[in-house]
Amino acid sequence: MKKILLIEDNKDVRENTAEILSLAQYNVITAKNGKEGVELAQKEKPDLIICDIMMPVLDGHGALHMLSKNEETASIPFIFLTAKAERSDFRKGMEMGADDYLTKPFDDVELMNAIESRLKKNEILKKEFSKSIQGINDFINEAKGIESLKKLSEEREVRVYKKKDDIYKEGNYPKGVYFVSKGKVKIYQTSESGKELITELHKEGDFFGYVSLLQDEKYTGSATALEDSEIYMLPKEDFFSLIYKNAEVSRRFIEILSNNLRENEKQLVKLAYNSVRKRVAEALVKLSDKYKKDGEQTFSMNVSREDLANLVGTATETVIRTLSDFKEEKCIEVSGGKITILNYDRLANMKN
């Protein structure tokens, strides 16, 4: 049974609304002011909160503000209930993060529809969305519904990139966040002398290009397709709507950013202290970890020696010599541009 917290200072409205909710098979807890409501929300962790705005002690806006600062209550769907119908009041509530707004007097159907809609959308957002463009579209559309973001663009820019095609270039301004639906992508930076260093690798289900967007600056690296790829671009308006209006989405991207930072730190340490032989072995292991599909016994990939050198941070000729050594040691098999890993464990545990 879903638990609903009703915060309302008017006794008659509070009791009548609570009775309607109880008849609809909801577990209802009530509070007569915002302060009491905040305390109950933190203690009971309701599935949804219905809150009046004009109340003594602590009003509805104050209650929402306090709950949004608490990690345990920030994501609880919140519906304002008020007799005020001015647009400025409506806008203030939505900007603060309210999910919906009911104006008194309301009927039973309006109340039930609002509650069922918010509970359903909240359940959807808690799910792990599939790593596909449909999953991303569903995720965006549900988040929009929660924030009443009705006018955002529904379009998704879909592009097919051939191997070695540029997706974006260093120095360009970002227009959105990219999502890999199919294929492989590399992110690289170019030194003043023209040498490249690959800093990120992406596969199906990965986002990329969002760091520069969040920092509102030009791209510090370039993105290129490692093979024929299908890339979707999420317009920056949709992305920012998710980041700034939905705590769950923000948390997920913070996790992604944190993982990327840790990986970049590890890469810098390896470039500084590991031998070329060990770095080449680690690059092959990284490619396998990133791109090996479930169920595959061995990992094979067409990768240019130049790209591999840019991932390692050394000369192409050095990579070619090292690959030749690994081939003699039966760690890998080389056929044209394809490299097949035969002894993953030995590469992963290569001594410096």
N, C-alpha and C positions, 0 to 999 in steps of 0.2 A: 504494500500500500504506500503510495507516494505521500510524502509529508509536506504540507504547505504552512508557511508562517504568514499570518495575517496581522499587519500592524495598522491599527486604526483607532483614533481617539474617540470617535463617536460610538457610543455604546450600542445604539440601535443598529447602525450600519455594520458594526463589528459582529454582533450576534446573528443578524440576518444573513450576512455573507458567509459566516462560519457554518450556519445551518445548511445553506445551499451546498457548500463544499463537502460537508459530511454526508449529505444525501447522495452526492456523486462519488462516494467511496474514497474520499481523501482523508488522511489523518491531519487534522487541523490543530495548530497551536496559535494562540493569539497574544498580542501585546497592545497596550493602550497608548504607547508613545515610542518615539524613535530609540531612545536610550534602552528601554526595556527590550525592544525588538532586536537591537544589535546584540545584546547579551544573550538572548534566546537563540539567535542565529548562530552565534559562535559555539553555543553549548549543544544545540540540537542538530545542526547541519541539515536544514531542510532541503528538499528538492527544488523548491521554488518559493519566492517571497512576493507577497502583494503588500504594497505599502502606500498609505496616504501621504500627501505632501505637507499640508498645513496641520501641524501637531505641536503640542507643548513639549517642553524639555529639550527635545531634539527633533527637528522636522525631517521630512522624507529625504531631502537632498543631503542633509547631514548624515543620516543613516546609511544611505547609499555610498557616500564618500568614505565612511569608516569601514564598511564592509568590503569595499573595493581595495582597501589597503591591506586587508588580511588575506594571505594566500589561500587559507582554507575556505573562505567565503566569497572570494572575488569572482568565481565562475558560476555562482548560483544565479539562475535566471531571476530577473527582478522586474516586476510590473508595478508602475505607478498607478495609484487610484486617487483621483482628486476631482473636486468640483470646478477647479479652474480650467478653462479651455483656451486661454490665450496662447497664441503660437510661440511667444517668447518663453513661456513656462514649459511648453512641450519640447522646444529646442534645447533648453537648458538640461532637462532630464535626459534626453538622448545623448547629448554631448558628454554627460557624466557617465554614460554607460548603461542606462536603463534599456531593457529589452522590448518593452511595450508600455502602453499608456491607455488606461481606461478612464473615461470621463463620466462622472456621476450626473444624472442617474443612468445606470446601465441595466440591461436585462440579463437573465440567467444564461441565455445562449451566448451573448457577447463574452461574459465571464468565462464560461466553459471553453469556448473556442480559443480565447487568448491563452488560457492555462495549458490546454492540450497542445497547442501549437508550440509554445515555448518549451514544454517538457520534451516533446518529440525532437525538436531541433537540438536541444541540449544532449539528448541521448546519441544523436547522430554525430555530434562533434566529439563525443568521448570515444568513438570507434576509431580504429586505425584505418584510415582511408587507403584504398588500393593504390599502388604506385603506378597509376595510369592517368591519362589525361581526363578520363571520366571521373576518377577519384578526386582529382584536383578540382575539376569543375563543381562536383558535388560539395567539396569542402568549402570552396569560395561561396557558392550559392547559399549554403546553410549559414555560414558566418554572416553573410549579408543580411539574411533574414533576422538574425538575432539583433543586429545593430540598426535595423530599419534603413539599410543603405540601398534604397530602391532605384537610384538613378545611375548606378555604376554600370559601365559598359559590360555587356555579356559576351563580347567578342574575344576570341583567342586567336592570336596570330600563329599560324602553323606554317613552318617552312621545312623544306627538304634540303639538306646540305650534302654535297658530295665530299668525298675524302679530300682533305686539305683545304676545303672552303673555310673562309673566315666567318665566324658568327658575330664577333665584334672585335674591334681593334683598340689597342692601348691608346688612351688619349681621347676616346669618344665619350660622350655623356650617356649614361644608361637611360633606357626608356622603359625598362621593366625587368622582371626576373625570368630567367630561362629554366626550362624543365626538359630533361632528356626523356623523350618517349621511346626512342629507339636509337641505338648506336653508341659511340664513344666520343668523348670530347676532352681536349687538353687545354689547360690554362697555362700560359707561359709569359715570362717577362724577358725583355731584350735589353742587353747592356749597351753602353755607348759604343762599344766596338762591334756591335751587331750580333753578339753571341746570345743564344736563347737558353733559358733555364725553365724547365717545366715545373710548376709549383703545385698543380692540382690535376687529378684525373677524375673524370666523371663517366657514369654509365646510366643505363635505364633507371628511372626513378629518382635521379639526383637533381637538385636545384643548383644553379650557379649564377654568378653575376649580381648577387644581392648585396655584397659588402659595399661596393661603390655607391649603390643606390641608397643604402642606409646612411652612408656618410655624405651623400649629396656631393660627390666629386667625380672626376673623370676616371675611367677605368685605368688601373695601374698595371694591367696585363691584358693579353689578347686571348681570345678563345677560338679554337679551330677544331674542325671535325677530324678525328683520327680515322674514321671510316664513314661510309654513307650513313647519315643520321637524320632523324626526324626530331625537330626541336620546337617546343611551344613556348611562346612568350606571354607571361602574365603581365598585363599593363601595370605600371607603377601605382596607379590609383587604386586598383584592386589589392595590390600587395600591401600598400600602406593602410588600407582599410582593415585588413586582417591583422597587421602588426600592432596598430595603435588602438584598435577597438576590441580585440579579443585576446584575453590573457593566455589562453591555451595555445593559440598560434604563436604568440610572442615567445612562450616558453620553448616551443619546439624549435624555433629558429635560433634561439639563444643556445640550445644544445648543439645545433649544427655548427654555429659559429665557434663554440668552445672546442668542439672536436677538430675543426679546421685549424684553429690556433695551435692546439697541441701537436697536430701533424706537422705544421710548418716549423714549430720549434724543434721537433725531432729531426726534421730534414736539415735544418741549419747546423745542428750539432754533428750530424753524420757527414755533411759536406766538409766540416772543419777538421774532424778527427779520424774519419774512416779512410782506409786505403781505397784506391780505385777498384781493386778486385772485389772488396767487400761491398762497395757501393753499387757495382754492376749486379752482384748477386742479390742485393736488397731491392734493386729496381725490378728485377725479374720476379722476385717474390711479391712485390707490391702490385705488379701487373696481374699476377695470378690471383692474389687476394681480392683485387678489385673486380676482375672481369671473368674469373672462372665461374661457370654456371653449375647449379646444383645437379649432381648426378654424373658430372664429367670425371673420368678417371685421371686424365692428364690434361694439362692446360696448354693450348696452342694459340698463337696470335701472330698475325702479320703486323710487324712493327718495324719501321725504318730504323736503320742504325743511327741516323741523325736524331730522331726523336728519342731513342734510348740514351744517346749521349747527352741530350738536353735534360733528360730526367736525372741522369747521374751527375751532370755538371762537369763533364770532361770532353776531350776531343773525340771525334768520331772514330779516328784511327785507333785510339786506345780501346774503345769499346769493341771494335772488330777483333783486335788481338785477344782481348779478355774472353770474348765469346768463343774464339777458337780454342782457348785453353779449356774452357768449360765443356766444350764439345769433346775434346780428347779425354777429359775426366769423366765422361758419360753423365754429366749433370744435365745437359741439354742436347737437343737434336736440332739441326739447322737445315732447312730446305728452302732455298730462295730467300724470300723475305720473312718466311714463317719460322718462329722459334717455338719449340716444344720442350716443356720442362719435364725431365725424366727423373730427377732426384730433388724434389722440393726441400726435403729435410736438410740435405747437405748444403743447399744454397742458403736456406734460412739460418743455418748455424755456421756459416762461413766465418773463419777466423780472420781477424784484421791483419 
